[in-house]
Every structure is written in C-alpha cells, then in structure tokens.
Amino acid sequence: MDDFDADEEKYLDFYRKVAVHEDMLVPLAEHHTPNGAHSYYVLFDRTATWGHPGMPQVLAVHLQREREKRTFTFEQAPMPLPAMAQSWLIHRGCPRDAISLNPELGPPPADEATRALERRLAGDGNHYAMGYSYTCDDPDDMVTVVALRALDERAPSPFRVIVEEVDTDAWTRTLREGGFATVEDALQWCDDRFAGEADPLPPVRPAAAASRSVGVAKSPAPRPPGRSR
C-alpha cells in the first residue's frame, strides 16, 4: 500500500489493525483481482498468542483500491477458523475457488469429514451469527471451539458448536460440529470441553428445506473457558 493513501482516520485504522503487525501476519490464502482493485487475505496472526487468552488467531482482510485516485479502503475481521475467514471474504466478492488455503502452511485435514465441514462453513457461514469462540494453542491440547446461532429461527438445531482439534503428533486437524437446542447447552458443552468433561457432540438435526436470506456472521467476543458465566 506504499503508493496509496486514505483519509487520516482510515489510514490510522489500517495501521493499528493490520500494518503494525505486518511482519507477524502469515498469509494462509490470498487472491488479487486482475485489475488490482481488490485483494483478499486469510492471515494467521502470530501476535494473538500473546494477547487476551482465547482470542481468534485468524484475520480476514479485504483491501479495495481506487487506482486512478491512488486511494484505498479496507475491511477486516478476526475469525477463529480459516474456513470462517474464507466465508467472510467470499461474501465480500472473492471467488470461492480463488481463496483456497496454502496446503504447506498449518496441519492438513485429517479426514473427509473435516474437509466437507470446512467447505460447508466457507460457503454457508453467513447463515449463522457467532456468539463465542475460544482458541487454545497449548501444545498438549490445541483446540478452538466456536458457538454459532442459526439466523433462520426455523432451523431445527438453532445453536451449533464447531470444534477444531490439532493432533500435534500426527500434525493433522479435525473439525466436528454439534447441534444444541439452547444457547445454555451449547456454552455448557464448551465449558465442559476445556474442563475435560465433555460428552460427545450431539448430532445436528436435519436442516429445514428452506431458509431465509441472511446476513454475514459478525466477529465474536471471546469468553474465558470455565463454568462461570
């Protein structure tokens, strides 16, 4: 962005949220339109591990450039999972097949169930609002949990919990999903997971045949693990 400018408030916002950490941001995926007007990034933020416990460690960034005016604007959103960052970018105009993750960075999916759920999250992530996430990068238990609420009130499993676990020995990741009837049950399962007392994730009930058009999920407010709420 050296040759581009923005109004002072936007420039300072970009510096604080993106540019100041530039050397600590690892591009897991990126796409640039041929005319240079748009750039889309899925970034791993290596500074997050030293921030507030549980903070999302993935950053989605959409840059827009006015090449004739040499100005730019941007949007960014911290996300707990790369697939959710991909979804956020896809619903801002990035072609779905252009923002695939670099297979050489990070642990690969352990199985087809993980790949299938990641594809669905990337495509349908705007059907849910995010209420809670917690990322633990302890080498003995590398796990991210995300609690989502379906934006269609007719959804048979209105609350979902997504769990990503990394096997540090095999260096693979698994992604699983559970369905809950109430937000209290979903958050209790998250608490139990970090306490080592969680039951298997309950299955998601079949989705309704039709759903309303919905907006894009918002970024979560992290909550420390534990039983107190």
C-alpha positions as CSV (number, residue, x, y, z in Angstrom):
1,M,0.0,0.0,0.0
2,D,3.0,2.3,-0.2
3,D,1.7,4.1,-3.3
4,F,-1.8,4.5,-2.0
5,D,-3.3,6.9,0.6
6,A,-6.5,7.2,2.6
7,D,-8.2,9.7,4.8
8,E,-6.4,10.1,8.1
9,E,-8.9,8.1,10.2
10,K,-9.0,5.2,7.7
11,Y,-5.2,5.2,7.4
12,L,-4.7,5.1,11.2
13,D,-7.3,2.3,11.5
14,F,-5.5,0.3,8.8
15,Y,-2.1,0.9,10.6
16,R,-3.4,-0.2,14.0
17,K,-5.4,-3.2,12.9
18,V,-3.2,-4.6,10.1
19,A,0.0,-2.8,9.1
20,V,1.6,-2.6,12.6
21,H,1.6,-6.4,12.7
22,E,2.6,-6.9,9.1
23,D,5.8,-8.9,9.8
24,M,3.8,-11.2,12.1
25,L,0.9,-12.0,9.7
26,V,1.3,-15.2,7.7
27,P,-0.8,-15.4,4.5
28,L,-2.7,-18.7,4.6
29,A,-4.6,-17.7,1.4
30,E,-4.8,-14.7,-0.8
31,H,-6.4,-13.5,-4.0
32,H,-5.9,-10.4,-6.1
33,T,-8.2,-9.3,-8.9
34,P,-6.5,-8.9,-12.3
35,N,-7.1,-5.1,-12.3
36,G,-5.6,-4.7,-8.8
37,A,-8.8,-3.2,-7.4
38,H,-9.4,-5.9,-4.7
39,S,-7.2,-8.0,-2.6
40,Y,-8.4,-10.7,-0.2
41,Y,-6.4,-12.3,2.6
42,V,-6.7,-15.1,5.1
43,L,-3.9,-14.3,7.6
44,F,-2.6,-16.2,10.6
45,D,-1.8,-13.6,13.3
46,R,1.2,-14.8,15.3
47,T,0.7,-11.9,17.8
48,A,-2.6,-13.3,19.0
49,T,-1.0,-15.9,21.2
50,W,0.4,-13.1,23.4
51,G,-2.9,-11.2,23.5
52,H,-6.0,-11.8,25.6
53,P,-6.4,-15.5,26.2
54,G,-8.7,-17.2,23.7
55,M,-8.5,-14.5,21.1
56,P,-9.1,-15.6,17.4
57,Q,-5.8,-16.1,15.6
58,V,-7.0,-15.7,12.0
59,L,-7.6,-12.3,10.3
60,A,-9.7,-11.8,7.2
61,V,-8.7,-8.6,5.3
62,H,-10.4,-7.1,2.2
63,L,-8.5,-4.3,0.5
64,Q,-10.1,-2.1,-2.1
65,R,-8.1,0.3,-4.2
66,E,-9.0,3.3,-6.4
67,R,-6.1,3.1,-8.8
68,E,-6.8,6.4,-10.6
69,K,-7.1,8.3,-7.3
70,R,-4.3,6.2,-5.6
71,T,-6.5,5.8,-2.5
72,F,-7.6,2.7,-0.6
73,T,-10.1,1.5,1.9
74,F,-10.4,-1.8,3.8
75,E,-12.4,-4.2,6.0
76,Q,-11.0,-6.7,8.4
77,A,-12.4,-9.2,10.9
78,P,-10.7,-11.5,13.4
79,M,-12.1,-15.1,12.9
80,P,-11.4,-18.2,15.0
81,L,-11.2,-20.6,12.0
82,P,-9.7,-20.2,8.4
83,A,-12.9,-21.5,6.9
84,M,-14.9,-18.7,8.6
85,A,-12.4,-16.2,7.3
86,Q,-12.9,-17.6,3.8
87,S,-16.7,-17.3,4.1
88,W,-16.4,-13.7,5.2
89,L,-14.2,-12.9,2.1
90,I,-16.4,-14.9,-0.3
91,H,-19.4,-12.9,0.8
92,R,-17.5,-9.7,0.0
93,G,-16.9,-10.7,-3.6
94,C,-13.9,-13.1,-3.5
95,P,-14.4,-16.1,-5.9
96,R,-14.8,-19.2,-3.8
97,D,-12.3,-21.2,-5.8
98,A,-9.7,-18.4,-5.6
99,I,-9.1,-18.4,-1.8
100,S,-8.0,-21.9,-1.1
101,L,-5.6,-22.4,1.9
102,N,-2.0,-23.0,1.2
103,P,-1.5,-26.7,1.9
104,E,2.1,-26.2,3.0
105,L,1.0,-24.0,5.9
106,G,-0.6,-25.5,9.0
107,P,-1.7,-29.0,9.7
108,P,-3.8,-30.6,6.9
109,P,-7.3,-32.0,7.4
110,A,-7.2,-35.5,9.0
111,D,-10.2,-36.9,7.1
112,E,-13.0,-36.2,4.6
113,A,-15.4,-35.2,7.4
114,T,-13.1,-32.3,8.2
115,R,-12.8,-31.3,4.6
116,A,-16.5,-31.5,4.0
117,L,-17.4,-29.3,7.1
118,E,-14.7,-26.8,6.1
119,R,-16.2,-26.5,2.6
120,R,-19.7,-26.0,4.1
121,L,-18.5,-23.4,6.6
122,A,-16.8,-21.5,3.8
123,G,-19.9,-21.5,1.7
124,D,-22.7,-21.2,4.3
125,G,-21.0,-19.3,7.1
126,N,-23.3,-16.3,6.5
127,H,-26.3,-18.5,7.7
128,Y,-25.0,-18.1,11.3
129,A,-24.1,-15.4,13.8
130,M,-21.1,-16.0,16.0
131,G,-21.6,-15.6,19.7
132,Y,-18.5,-17.1,21.3
133,S,-15.1,-18.5,20.4
134,Y,-12.0,-19.6,22.3
135,T,-8.7,-20.6,20.8
136,C,-6.2,-22.6,22.9
137,D,-2.8,-23.1,21.4
138,D,-1.4,-25.2,24.3
139,P,0.7,-27.9,22.5
140,D,-0.9,-30.5,24.8
141,D,-4.4,-29.5,23.8
142,M,-4.6,-27.4,20.6
143,V,-8.3,-26.7,20.2
144,T,-10.7,-24.0,19.0
145,V,-14.4,-24.0,19.9
146,V,-16.9,-21.8,18.3
147,A,-20.6,-21.3,19.3
148,L,-22.9,-20.2,16.5
149,R,-26.6,-19.2,16.3
150,A,-28.6,-20.0,13.2
151,L,-30.1,-16.8,11.7
152,D,-33.1,-18.8,10.5
153,E,-35.4,-19.2,13.5
154,R,-36.9,-22.3,11.9
155,A,-33.5,-24.2,12.0
156,P,-34.0,-27.5,13.9
157,S,-30.7,-27.2,15.6
158,P,-30.6,-23.4,16.2
159,F,-27.3,-23.5,18.1
160,R,-24.1,-25.1,16.8
161,V,-20.7,-25.8,18.3
162,I,-17.8,-26.2,15.9
163,V,-14.6,-27.8,17.3
164,E,-11.2,-27.9,15.7
165,E,-8.6,-30.1,17.3
166,V,-5.0,-30.4,16.2
167,D,-3.1,-33.7,16.7
168,T,0.4,-32.4,17.3
169,D,2.0,-35.8,16.9
170,A,0.4,-36.6,13.5
171,W,0.2,-32.9,12.6
172,T,-3.3,-33.0,11.3
173,R,-6.5,-31.2,12.2
174,T,-10.1,-32.5,12.7
175,L,-13.2,-30.4,12.6
176,R,-16.5,-31.5,14.1
177,E,-20.0,-30.0,14.6
178,G,-22.7,-30.5,17.2
179,G,-26.3,-29.2,17.4
180,F,-28.0,-27.8,20.5
181,A,-31.5,-26.6,21.3
182,T,-30.4,-23.8,23.6
183,V,-27.5,-21.4,23.9
184,E,-27.0,-22.5,27.5
185,D,-26.5,-26.1,26.4
186,A,-24.0,-25.0,23.7
187,L,-22.0,-22.9,26.1
188,Q,-22.0,-25.6,28.8
189,W,-20.6,-28.1,26.3
190,C,-17.8,-25.6,25.5
191,D,-17.0,-25.2,29.2
192,D,-17.0,-29.0,29.7
193,R,-14.6,-29.4,26.8
194,F,-12.0,-27.3,28.4
195,A,-12.6,-29.0,31.8
196,G,-12.1,-32.4,30.1
197,E,-15.6,-33.5,31.0
198,A,-17.4,-33.1,27.7
199,D,-19.8,-35.7,26.3
200,P,-19.6,-36.5,22.5
201,L,-21.1,-33.7,20.4
202,P,-24.8,-34.3,19.9
203,P,-25.7,-34.7,16.2
204,V,-27.1,-31.8,14.2
205,R,-30.8,-32.3,13.3
206,P,-31.6,-32.2,9.6
207,A,-31.8,-28.7,8.2
208,A,-35.1,-27.3,7.2
209,A,-35.9,-27.4,3.5
210,A,-35.9,-23.6,3.1
211,S,-34.3,-20.8,4.9
212,R,-34.4,-17.0,4.8
213,S,-31.8,-14.8,3.1
214,V,-29.5,-13.8,5.9
215,G,-26.5,-11.5,6.5
216,V,-22.9,-12.3,7.2
217,A,-21.8,-13.5,10.6
218,K,-20.2,-11.0,13.0
219,S,-16.9,-11.4,14.9
220,P,-17.2,-13.0,18.3
221,A,-16.5,-11.6,21.8
222,P,-14.1,-14.2,23.4
223,R,-15.1,-15.6,26.8
224,P,-12.6,-17.4,29.0
225,P,-13.1,-21.1,29.5
226,G,-14.6,-22.3,32.7
227,R,-18.0,-22.9,34.3
228,S,-18.7,-19.4,35.5
229,R,-20.7,-17.2,33.1
